[in-house]
Amino acid sequence: MKRVGFITDDIDIEEPISRILREFDGQDEIRVETINRLNPELPTLSKVQSLLEMCDVIVFYISKGSPNIYYEIGLAQGARKNVIIIAESHRLIPFDLSYQKCIITEGLNFEHIAYELFSAIEKGSKSNINIYSSDIESKNLFDSYFNSYAPQLKYRDLYAFNGPKRRRLFEQWFSDLANNVNQWQIIEAEKGHARDSFDFMLWNSAVDPELQLLGNPIPVELKALNAMNSSQWHQLAEKIKKQGLRSLLLLTTAKNRRNASTFANKLKDEYGILIVALDRDDLIEIETPKDLYLAIKQQLLNIMYRGR
């Protein structure tokens, strides 16, 4: 029995792929599992993980390019599942996913799509080829992202200073760590930079499904403050929207987790912008480039699934 999981980024529409899979269900030793067959009280992330546990092949249908589905594809890849991606257009397939089995439905009739999908499921379920490296090789590859470096200046040291000096040292702390992530290129804004620019621009070349959701480049804003008020949140939102950005990495010396969560959820829901906000409690234990990288990934996961 081949168990096939189906995940789409728009559960509110009746699209052709689910109809095709319903016709397959129970035929040719194929059993289809979907999120709506699971307990509706479960969080979305738990439902996705359940499908990954149950199924041999995962079919993803991308209809609108929601960031969530790219993250879920990354989860399936991490779980070493056979992945089939179906999209209405090539423009919905990021370059880093183009090596996967992709079916583009544009210009194809129902029967052709069904044939392509059935063939892909047959091939995927019979394949014993592991396209991933061994766990040891994967760990070595990940560790190679980082230089062995720990800055003399610690995040805790910033609180001994106020005003412009704290800000300058905060920028130095971030720059020293970020420049020792080998997959990143950090560009610092010129001194006296325009009001609408950001403190840094981060170009990410890491083969990492989570960070790739943030796009390129990733703007970085540092706030050496004890707290952020509603006016500052509003100004930051306007700056992001004005430049048509996809994401923002926000680091502060404030303790503002509740306000940051509200702000991040608002921009994600209204504009599809992903804000990764790290405050005092997120940053105070960071001492190496790897710590910074993992903290960003963890906070991104929290943002993606908070409230879903």
N, C-alpha and C positions, 0 to 999 in steps of 0.2 A: 504494500500500500504506500503510495506516494502522497505525503501530506503537504499541501501547498498553502502558504499564508498569503493573504492579500491585504495591502495597506495603501490607502490613497490620501491625498492631501485635501480632499474636499468630499466629506461624507454626506453633504447636503444635496448632491446632484446624482441623478441616475445616469452613470456613464457606461459605455459599452463593455468595458473590461469585466466588471462584476457580473454582467449578464452572460458573457462568454464563460466565465469561471463557474457560474451556476449550472450551465449546461454540461461542463466537464465533471462536476461534482458527482461522485458515485460511478463514473464510467472509467474504463481502462485503469482501474486500481488507483484512481485519483480521488483524494478527499480534500476539500477546500475549507480552510479555516479563516474567518474574518473577525475583525474587532467587535462587530455588533452581535456576535454569538457569545461574547464574554459578558461577565457581570457588569451591568452599566454603572454600578457604584465604584468600580475600580478606577484609579487614575489612568490616564492615557498611557503613561510610561509603563505601568504595570501590565496593561493589555498588550503593548508592543513586545515586552519581554516575554509574556506568555506565548505569543505567536512564535517568537524566535526559539523558545524551548520546544514547542510542539512540532514545528514544521521542518521539512528538509529543504524546501525551496521557498523563497520569499519573492512575491511579485509586488513591485511598487508602481503605482500609477500616478504620474505627476501631471496635474491639470492646470495648476496656477503657480507653481514654483514656491510654495510656502517653505520658509527655512526649516520648519520642523521635519519635513519629510527627508531633507538631505541629512539631517542629524540621525534620523531613524535608519536611513540607508547605511550610515556609518556604523550604527550599532549592529546591524545585520552582518556587515563586513567583519567587524570585530569578533562576532560570534562564529565566523567562518562558515556562513551559510551561502548556498548558491543563490545569487541575487539576479533577478530579471527586472530591468527598468523599462517601463512603457511611458512615453510622453507624447503629447500632441505635436511638439515641434522640437527641432534640434536646439533651439535657443534655450530650452529648459534643462538641457543636459550640461552641467559644468564640465570643463575640460578634464578635471581630475577623475570624473566618472565615466569618461568616454571609452575606457578599456573594458567596462562591464558589457554584458549582453544587453543591448538597448533596442527596443522596437519603437519606431516613430510612426504614429498612426495617421499623420497628415497625408491625405491623398489615397489612403487604403480603405477598401470596403470591409464590411463586417467579417466576411468569410476569410479574407486574406489575413486580417488581424488574428482571427481564431487559429488559423493554421500556423502562423508564426509563433504564437504563444504556446500552442500545444507542442510544437517541435522544440521550443526552448525549454519547456518543463521536462520533456522526455530526456533531452540531452543533459540538463542540469541534474536531474535525479539519478542518472546513471554514472555521472562523473565522479571519479574518486580522486581527481587531481586537486591537490591542495595548492591554491595559488598564493598562499601566504608563506612566509618564512617560518622557521621553527620559533618557539617561544624565546629561545636563547638568542637567535639572530635578531628577532624583533626588539628584544631588550637592548642588545648592543647597538642597533640602529637608533633607538630612541635616546640612549645615553650619549651617542655621538652628536646629538643636537647641541650639547652644552659643553662649554669650557669649564675646566676645574678652577673655579674662581669664587672668592668670597670677599666682597668689598670691605675695606676698613670701616667705612661709615655704615652704621646700622640704622635701621628704621627708627628704633627707639631713641637714637641720638637726636633726631629731628626735634623732639619736644623740648630740648634745652634752648631752642631758639624761637624767635617770633618774626613775623613780618617778612620782608624781602629775603633775609638770610635763610629762614626756614624754607622758603620757596626755592631758593637757589640750590640749597643742599638736597632738597627733595628731588629736584631735576637731576642732580648729579647721581643720587642713589639709584633712581630709575634707569638713567642712561648707562651707568656702569653695569648693572645687571642685564639689561636688555641687549646691550652690545656683545654680551658673552653667550647669547643664544645664537648658534651658528646659522640657523635657518631664518634669522631676522635681519633686516637692514633697517637701521634707525636713522631718520632724518630729523634733526632738531630745527625748530623755527628760528629764524633770525631774530636777534635781540631787537626789541622795539617793533615786533611783528604786528601786522594788522589785527584789529580787534576780532575779525571773523576767522582768523586762522587758529590752528591748534598748536599745542606745545611741541608735539612730535607727530611724525607720520611713520607708521610701522609697516614695512613690506614683509609679508610672511610667505616663505617658500616651503614650509614644513608640509609633508604629506600627512595631514591630520584632519579627519572629517569635521571635528568640532571647530577648530580655528578657521578652517576654510569657509565656514558659514559666515564669518565676519567680513569676507571679501578682501580686496586689496585696493589701495592701502587702508590700514586701520588707523584712524585718527586717535591720538592719545591726549587726554587733558589731565593735568595735575592741579589739585586744589589744596594748598597748604593752609587749611582753615580748621577752626575748632568745630564749626557747624556750617551747613549750607541752608540759606533761607529760601523761601518760595520764589523770590525774585531771581535769585541765582539759578535755580532749576529752570525757570521760565526762559531766561536768557540763553542757557545752554541748549534748551530744546529748539529755540528759534535759530540758533547758529547751525545746529545739525540739519534742520529742515531746509534752511536756506541753501546749503551746499549739496543737498540731495544725497546725503550719506546713507550707507547701509548699516553702519555700526559705529560704536564709540567705546573706547576703553577709558574709563574714568577712575583715577586713583586719588584718594584724599587722605588727609591726616585727621579728618573728622570721624566721629561715630555717628553715621547717618543711615544705618541699614534700612530702617523702616521707610524713610523718605526716598532712598535710592530705589528700593523695591517698587514703591508706588510709581515713581518716575519711569523706571525701566518697563514696567508692565503697561503703562499708558502709551509710551512711544511704540512698543512692540505691537499692541493691539490696534492703535490708530494709524500708524505709519509703516509698520513692518520693520522698524529700526531696532537692532539688537544693542542694548547698552550693558556692558559688563562693568559694574561698579564695585570697586574694592575699597573698603574703608579701613579704619584703624585695626579692627579685630581680624580682618582678612590679611593684613600686610605685616603685622607686628612680628610674626614668627618667620618671615621670609628672609633668608640669608644667602641663597644661591640662585643662579639663573634658573635652575630646574624648579626650585620652589615657586618662583614667580610664574613660570610657564604653567605649572600644575594648578596654581591658584586661579589663574585666568580660566583654564579649562573647567574647573569645578564650578566657578561662579556662572559660567556660560550654561552649563547643564542646569543649574538652578533656575536661571532666567527662562530657559526654553520650556521648562515644564512646571513652573510655578503657576498654580491656579488652574491647571488644565484638568 
